[in-house]
């Protein structure tokens, strides 16, 4: 997974195998920084009441794809790592995007810094 900030947008590019696990036809997401309400490294809540459609879930291994929750549609690509990057969004198809990546804290800082100069 590759993240970048270009033209005041956060771009998330999935590798081919991440697309496969997430059963995602989208190779990338572009989110205007103004649509990101919050960016945190807090572990997001997860519930058995979520509806996965489409995606993959192997307990303790991976949670990937589109999930419908009581708060709306979410995109997850989270492995057993606890390095969460949680983006709460507005005016986007997904209400939340949850990722795991090695530099999660660095990306929270980059997003907040980029938002501060808008």
C-alpha positions, 0 to 999 in steps of 0.5 A, spaced: 500 500 500 502 506 498 500 513 501 501 520 498 499 527 499 498 530 492 494 537 490 491 537 497 488 530 496 490 523 500 491 518 495 491 511 497 494 506 492 492 498 493 497 493 491 494 487 487 494 482 492 490 488 497 485 489 492 484 481 491 483 480 499 479 487 499 475 484 493 476 491 491 475 494 483 478 500 485 486 500 485 486 507 489 482 512 493 483 520 492 480 523 498 480 531 499 484 533 505 478 537 507 473 531 507 478 528 513 474 529 519 480 526 523 486 521 523 488 517 528 492 511 530 487 508 535 484 501 535 477 502 531 471 498 534 469 492 531 462 488 531 459 482 529 453 486 527 457 489 521 455 486 514 461 485 509 460 486 502 464 484 499 471 483 502 475 478 506 475 476 514 479 471 517 479 472 525 486 475 527 489 475 520 485 480 516 479 484 515 479 487 508 473 490 504 467 494 504 463 493 511 456 496 513 456 498 520 451 502 524 455 508 522 455 507 515 459 504 510 467 503 511 473 500 508 478 496 511 484 493 510 487 491 517 492 485 518 494 482 525 498 488 526 496 494 531 499 499 527 492 503 525 491 509 521 483 510 522 480 516 517 473 519 519 470 522 513 465 526 511 462 527 504 465 521 501 462 514 499 466 511 505 464 514 512 471 511 515 477 508 512 481 503 516 488 501 514 494 498 518 501 500 516 508 501 519 508 508 519 501 510 521 503 515 526 507 519 521 501 519 516 497 522 522 502 527 522 503 528 515 495 529 514 494 534 520 500 538 517 497 538 510 490 540 513 493 546 517 496 549 511 489 549 507 
